[in-house]
Amino acid sequence: MNKEAIYAIALTRLSCMSFAVLHELYDRLGTATAIVEHRNDIREVIPEAPYAVVEAFRNMDDALMRAEAEYRWDVDNKIQVLHLNDERYPQRLRNCPDAPTVLFYRGSADLNASKVIAIIGTRHATLYGQDIIRKFVSDLRQYCPDVLIVSGLAYGVDICAHREALANGFPTVGVLAHGLDQIYPNAHRDTAIKMLSNGGLLTEYISMTPGAKGNFVQRNRIVAGMSDACVLVESAYKGGGLITMRIAQDYSRDCFAFPGPVNAEYSKGCNNLIRDNKASLITSAEDFVNAMGWHDELQLAQAREEGIERQMFPDLSENEQKVVDALQENNDQQINVLTVRTGLPINILSSTLFQLEMKGLLKTLAGGVYHLY
């Protein structure tokens, strides 16, 4: 059994444990295993730890038993248990202050794809909104063929985004508000099954967790946090899409919205965000790609098809060459991933990235992603 994964699950079963405390423990001890091994002397790690936290750690046998049972069920059902130190964990999300300690994932898509877009909006998508999604995703294929599309598998905009992604060959991931032993709504089961072979299903909830109302709000931070940008298609004056957009702003993600008719019920949320400068107005995939600085990808892909390969950069230090090699192998990576793939400590890597940026060889994209020209 994977002890680190089991201990990470167990930590989520301690009801008194806030994200802030868990992240502080990870920062100080590094792993879930180390945290659990210090469960009887937790105040030596965090002297100011609340009494409820101390007691929870001293009495976590039930949590450990439930975690072991969950892990066995996950293995039997081909579900990946992604803890914070797992390279497969979405690294964009990893940097968020309230990132889940563990995620449960079934699917085939790379959650650390070079480009990740969240398409979100109302559960009452109109024909206008459906047409926007259809054209946006179809046109996106021309500009950025390597994109992961994320949404929430809900009615309306979500399911339309997933289906259009599949129709255009994009991998697409649905973030759920319940355990992976169920699909809600059941009407979307066929689409969810198709997503497993080109995308996947992701949740922070263990099996047998029902889709409580608060879970749907909570899962929005995963949609926002694992993405480079959030695109709001339609929203009423209030709605879950607006909550996700607010979270995305807090995470410093790029936010975009499609405008709609002034008096249209399900365009009010989009129009208000644009009016208040909380989202950039877009009317097409081309607008979006240009705003994100992704417009050079099609030209690069065409050049590679014609046999034009990027040449080695001259006059690079050994550390700079390590970074360039890592980005040539898989472009658009965050510093957490780069430090693993280059073997460079964070402080040295930060300095090296700065030097490469000064030389004009790379740039920083949204979400702290480094892009090699």
Residue pairs with C-beta under 8 A, 6 or more apart in sequence:
1 68
1 71
1 72
2 71
2 81
3 33
4 31
4 32
4 33
4 83
4 85
5 71
5 81
5 83
5 86
5 102
6 64
6 67
6 68
6 71
7 31
7 32
7 33
7 35
7 36
7 64
7 67
8 32
8 81
8 83
8 84
8 101
8 102
9 66
9 67
9 70
9 71
9 81
9 102
9 206
10 32
10 36
10 60
10 63
10 64
10 66
10 67
11 17
11 22
11 32
11 35
11 36
11 63
11 101
11 102
12 100
12 101
12 102
12 204
12 206
13 60
13 62
13 63
13 66
13 67
14 53
14 56
14 57
14 60
14 63
15 56
16 50
16 52
16 53
16 56
17 53
17 56
19 97
19 98
19 99
20 97
20 98
21 46
21 49
21 53
22 101
23 97
23 99
24 46
25 35
25 42
25 45
25 46
26 32
26 35
26 84
26 101
28 45
28 46
29 35
29 38
29 45
30 85
31 85
32 83
32 84
32 85
32 101
36 60
36 64
38 44
38 45
39 57
39 58
39 60
40 57
40 58
42 49
42 53
42 54
42 57
43 49
43 54
46 53
66 206
70 206
70 207
71 81
73 79
73 181
73 207
74 80
74 81
74 104
74 207
77 106
77 180
77 181
78 106
79 104
79 105
79 106
79 180
80 88
80 104
80 105
80 106
81 102
81 103
81 104
82 88
82 89
82 90
82 102
82 103
82 104
82 105
82 111
83 89
83 101
83 102
84 94
84 99
84 101
84 102
87 112
87 337
87 340
88 105
88 111
88 112
89 103
89 111
90 103
90 111
90 112
90 225
90 226
91 112
91 333
91 334
91 336
91 337
92 112
92 116
92 225
92 226
92 227
92 228
92 334
92 367
92 369
93 99
93 100
93 222
93 225
93 226
94 336
95 334
95 336
95 367
95 368
96 221
96 225
96 251
98 221
99 225
100 204
100 222
102 204
103 202
103 203
103 204
103 222
104 179
104 180
104 202
104 203
104 204
104 205
104 206
105 111
105 200
105 201
105 202
106 180
106 196
106 200
106 201
107 173
107 195
107 196
107 199
107 200
107 201
107 202
108 171
108 196
108 197
108 198
108 199
108 200
109 148
109 171
109 172
109 173
109 198
109 199
109 200
110 148
110 171
111 148
111 173
111 200
111 202
111 226
112 333
112 337
113 146
113 147
113 148
113 171
114 146
114 330
114 331
114 332
114 333
114 369
115 144
115 146
115 147
115 148
115 228
115 294
115 332
116 147
116 148
116 149
116 150
116 226
116 227
116 228
117 140
117 147
117 148
117 149
117 150
117 227
117 228
117 229
117 230
117 231
118 149
118 150
118 151
118 223
118 224
118 226
118 227
118 229
118 230
118 231
118 244
118 248
119 133
119 136
119 137
119 149
119 150
119 151
119 157
119 158
119 161
119 231
119 233
120 151
120 152
120 157
120 158
120 161
120 223
120 230
120 231
120 232
120 233
120 240
120 241
120 244
120 245
121 129
121 156
121 157
121 158
121 232
121 233
121 234
121 235
121 239
121 241
121 266
122 129
122 156
122 157
122 233
122 234
122 235
122 236
122 239
122 241
122 266
122 269
123 154
123 155
123 156
123 157
123 158
123 240
124 155
124 156
124 234
124 236
124 266
125 133
125 155
125 156
125 157
125 160
125 233
125 234
125 266
126 234
126 264
126 266
128 234
128 260
128 264
129 156
129 157
129 160
129 233
129 234
129 258
129 266
130 160
132 233
132 234
132 258
133 157
133 160
133 161
133 164
133 233
134 160
134 164
135 284
135 285
136 231
136 233
136 258
136 284
136 285
136 288
137 149
137 161
137 164
137 165
137 167
137 168
137 170
137 285
138 164
138 168
138 285
139 284
139 285
139 286
140 147
140 168
140 170
140 285
140 288
140 289
141 168
141 169
141 170
142 285
142 298
143 285
143 286
143 289
143 294
143 295
143 297
143 298
144 289
144 294
144 297
144 298
145 169
145 297
145 298
145 301
146 297
147 170
148 170
148 171
148 172
148 173
148 199
149 161
149 162
149 165
149 170
149 171
149 172
149 173
149 199
150 172
150 173
150 174
150 175
150 223
150 226
150 227
151 157
151 158
151 159
151 161
151 162
151 172
151 174
151 175
151 223
152 158
152 174
152 175
152 176
152 177
152 216
152 219
152 220
152 223
152 240
153 159
153 162
153 174
153 175
153 176
153 183
153 184
153 188
153 191
153 192
153 201
154 185
154 216
154 240
155 185
156 234
157 233
157 234
157 241
158 174
159 188
159 191
161 172
161 233
162 172
162 174
162 188
162 191
162 195
162 199
163 191
165 171
165 172
165 199
166 172
166 191
166 194
166 195
166 198
166 199
169 198
170 198
171 198
171 199
171 200
172 195
172 198
172 199
173 195
173 199
173 200
173 201
173 202
174 192
174 195
174 199
174 200
174 201
174 202
175 202
175 203
175 219
175 222
175 223
175 226
176 183
176 184
176 201
176 202
176 203
176 205
176 211
176 219
177 184
177 203
177 205
177 211
177 212
177 215
177 216
177 218
177 219
178 184
178 203
178 205
178 209
178 210
178 211
178 215
179 203
179 205
179 206
179 207
179 208
179 209
180 201
180 203
180 207
181 207
181 208
182 210
182 211
183 189
183 192
183 201
184 211
192 201
195 201
202 222
203 219
204 218
204 219
204 222
205 215
209 215
216 240
217 240
217 243
220 240
220 243
220 244
220 247
221 247
223 230
223 244
224 230
224 244
224 245
224 247
224 248
224 251
224 253
225 247
225 251
225 253
227 248
227 253
227 367
228 253
228 254
228 292
228 365
228 366
228 367
228 369
229 248
229 253
229 254
229 255
229 256
229 288
229 292
229 366
230 244
230 245
230 248
230 253
230 254
230 255
230 256
231 256
231 257
231 258
231 282
231 288
232 241
232 242
232 244
232 245
232 255
232 256
232 257
232 258
232 269
232 270
232 273
232 279
233 258
233 270
234 241
234 258
234 260
234 266
234 267
234 269
234 270
235 241
235 242
235 266
235 267
235 268
235 269
235 270
236 265
236 266
236 268
236 269
237 268
237 269
237 272
238 269
239 269
241 269
242 269
242 273
245 255
245 257
245 273
245 278
245 279
248 254
248 255
249 255
249 278
251 367
252 366
252 367
253 366
253 367
254 280
254 291
254 292
254 366
255 273
255 278
255 279
255 280
256 279
256 280
256 281
256 282
256 288
256 291
257 269
257 270
257 271
257 273
257 274
257 279
257 280
257 281
257 282
258 270
258 281
258 282
258 283
259 267
259 270
259 271
259 274
259 281
259 283
260 266
260 267
260 270
260 271
261 267
262 271
270 279
273 279
274 280
274 281
280 291
281 287
282 288
282 291
289 295
292 365
292 366
293 363
293 365
293 371
296 373
310 328
312 324
313 320
313 321
313 324
313 361
316 324
317 352
317 355
319 342
319 344
319 348
319 349
319 352
320 352
320 355
320 356
322 342
322 343
322 344
322 352
323 338
323 342
323 344
323 349
323 352
323 353
323 356
323 362
323 370
324 356
324 361
324 372
326 333
326 338
326 341
326 342
327 333
327 338
327 362
327 370
327 371
327 372
328 372
329 341
330 341
331 371
331 372
332 365
332 369
332 370
332 371
333 341
333 369
333 370
334 367
334 368
334 369
334 370
335 346
335 349
335 350
335 353
335 368
335 370
338 344
338 349
338 353
338 370
339 345
339 346
339 349
342 349
344 352
353 362
353 370
356 362
357 363
357 364
360 373
361 372
361 373
362 370
362 371
362 372
362 373
363 370
363 371
363 373
364 370
364 371
365 371
